C-alpha cells in the first residue's frame, strides 16, 4: 500500500514537471476562433477559462460589436464569401482517476485502499453558438452524457438589445444560472463541481456528491442520507429558465491593469425557474431524472413525499468591475441571492403547504499580476432552509419529524497562476499553461432538530467539509482546426461525521436493520472521513 501511494505521488509530480516544462500553446472552443479568424488566446487564458476579452464577448451575446447588435464582422458567417467556417465544434474529455478513502466503517469498503479506473466526465459533445441575426444569439450543446444517454446540456436563444438598450436582453431555454464563477468553465476535472457551495446536499455525505471516489471505482452501496433537504439547487447544473440580463460598459474596460477605480462593466442577471417545486413529479432545478422520488442518493426502498406546487425560484446576480472585467485585469465584485418556494416535505400524502428557502452571498475577483499573470477569486455564501424543507430518513430516525431548520455558510478561494503568460493577441496562443489551487470550506451553523421517533441528535459538525485541490492544465498542441490539452489534479477532501452514512450503518461487518435506537450505534457512526482523489487526462477539441 505504501509503495503504491509513493508511486502515485511520484506519477503526479512527474506529470506536473512534464506539463510545466513543455513549450506553451493555448486553445479554446474552435468554432469562434475559426469564424472570426482570431487566435484562441484572444478570448481564453487556457481552456476553459476566459480572459477579459472572452467574458466581454460572452456578455455581449457572442459579438464584438459595442452597440448591442451584431455588425458586419459578427454576421460574417452568413456569407461564405466572407468567412470559411460556421461556428461549430466537437469536444471530449477523458481521464484516469485514482482514489483512497479512509474512515468508513467496516462492512462496505476497505479503509485506505486505492481504487482506480477510467472516467469520462464529458464523453463528447457538439457545440455551436453565435448570432442568427444582429439581435438574436444562440447556443446549443447536445452530446453523449455520463450513464450512456444522449441529451442536451444547453439549448437557449437570447434576444439582444431589446428596446435598443443593452439593459434589456432575455434568454429562454436550458442554460446555467449566472453563478459567481461558471462551473461549466471549471478547470477542475474528475470531482464534479470544484466548489462545495455548488453541489452540497445537507444530510448527504459530500464524499458521494463530490463524486471523486465514485469516478475512481469506489462503490458506496446505498449511500443514504441522515435526512433529506428539499432545497436541492445546484449552481453547476443547467436548468430550464427565463433569464433577464442587462449590462453596460464604461471606459474602464480598456484600463487593463489591477487595482483600478475606473468602472468597466455593470451587469445584472435574474433567472426565473417556473414550476420550481423542488420535489414535484416534473424536472426542477437541482434534480436529475423524471422525479425527485428517484433521487440517486435515496434508498431504493424509500421515496420522498411528492406534492405538486407551482412555486417560484429566482437566482439574482449583480456585479461591478473596475479597470477590466476582472478575469485577467482589474477587479470585480458581486452580490448574489437565490430565493425559492417549495412544497413542504414534512407531511405524508396530500397537498403539503409551501415554504420559503433562501441563500445569499458575495463574490470577488482580483488580479495582482494583471493580463493573466495571477488571478485570485472566491465567494462566500450563507444558506437557510426551514423545517418544512426537511424530511427525516426513516431508516435512520424512524418516524422523526423535523422541529427546526438548518443553516450553514460556505466559501471558496481559487488562485490561477499563468507562468510566462504571453500576449493576449499572440498568434501561437502562448501562455496556456495554468496552475490552480482551490480551497473549499463549509461549516454547519444550525443542524436540524427532530422530534419523535429516535430523536437522534446530530453532532454540531455533522457533514462539515474542507477540501484542497492543486491542478495543472497545459495546451499540448494547437492548429487552426484542432486542439489538445493535458491535465493533472490532486484533491484532498475532509468530511466530518459521515462514516456511518457511507457504510450503510454497518457495525463490525454486520448490516443493521429495523427501527434503531441511538444506543445501537457505535461511536464511530459519526466518525470523520477523508478522501484523496488523483486524476490525469486529456481534453480534445475540434
Buried (B, 14 or more C-beta within 10 A) or exposed (E): EEEEBEEBEEBBEEBBEEBBEBEBBBBBBBBBBBBBEBBBBBBBBBBBBBBBBBBBBBBBBBBBBEEBBBBEBBBBBBEEEEBEBEBBBBBBBBBBBBBBBBBBBBBBBEEEEBBBBEBBBBBBBBBBBBBEEBBBBBBBBBBBBEEEEEEBBBBBBBBBBBEEEBBBBBBBBBBBBBBBBBBBBBBBBBBBBBBBBBBBBBBBBBBBBBBBBBBBBBEBEBBBBBBBBBBBBBBBBBBBBBBBBBBBBBEBBEBBEBEBEBBBBBBBBBBBBEBBBBBBEEBBBBBEEEBBBEBEBBBEEBBBBBBBBEBBBBBBBBBBBBBBBBBBBBBBBBBBBBBBBBBBBBBEEEEBEBBBBBBBBBBBBBBEBBBBBBBBBBBBBBBBBBBBBBBBBBBBBBEBBBBBBBBBBBBBBBBBBBEEBBEBEBEBBBBBBBBBEBBBBBBBEEBBBBEEBBBBEBEEEBBBBBBBBBBBBBBBEBEEEEBBBBBBBBBBBBBBBBBBBBBBBBBEEEEBEEEBEEEEBBEBBBBBBBBBBBBBBBBBBB
